[in-house]
């Protein structure tokens, strides 16, 4: 039996600054079933919140499922140190 040793590498997890985050909401109000009205996906929370306000004014619905999505980058220690050096101390 071959034996393998795995070494712990303390990666840093960062939000990928090259990709835009995504915001959206879905109305989950309703007694028997969810309303299902959706805001659509936006790169800023503002349009999603405005969609929720308008939908509440029109329907009286007040419960929403909100989703936020982004992308993450895993950086090994050497890359974090190099970024800090290049950026003058801020990784």
Secondary structure, 3 states (H helix, E strand, C coil): CCCCCCCCCCCEEEECCCCCCEEEEEECCCCCCCCCCECCCECCHHHHHHHHHHHHHHHCCCCEEEEEECCEEEECHHHHHHHHHHCCCCC
